């Protein structure tokens, strides 16, 4: 009886060891998966920057109302991320006055030169252009009270990382506005629900959702705080 019990125990131990080995091998060979795979994005625009200066754009986007919601007033510090031609930059610069500052941020070196020349011509000494990285705006720490990404978010390949890096530049209570259009990511638009989800993943809370900026009947305006 003792001999039979020893044999049974030994068999059970061998079976368990074999199962553990097979399970560990299967686990190590199984695909790990990447829960944060990049969504589809549009190619960043590198063409003629003057197309952003279309007549009537101020009225279509109601940009003064946008600035009021973001708290862009005299003496404030603002970041225009994806500044392009500086269309919003110059409007924000006039809004904050000489006591404020506007950081014009773009990954396109030509856009940065364009904005610097424009600021000189329009005598806007409160504009500072920054050549940024795709996932990092390279803004000074605790430097801004308000941020706007105007028709830019759909071009950002890793928006969660960008928003996380942006966080260090935000002052307490700073507002981050995103104006974009609904789309599939590749058609120069991205669904507003995707933006809200990605912003939440980066540590932001939605505080406002507006649809008065529907210049092409598909635009939306979202406001977040860190």
Secondary structure, DSSP 8 states (H G I E B T S, - for coil): -HHHHHHHHHHHHHHHHHHHHHHHHHHHHS----TT----------S-GGGGG-TTHHHHHTHHHHHHHHT--TT-EEEEET-TTTHHHHHHHHHH-TTSEEEEEES-HHHHHHHHHHHHHTT-TTEEEEE-BTTB----TT-EEEEEEES-GGG-TTHHHHHHHHHTTEEEEEEEEEEEE-SBSSSS-B-HHHHHHHHHHTT-EEEEEE-TT-TTS-EEEEEEE-
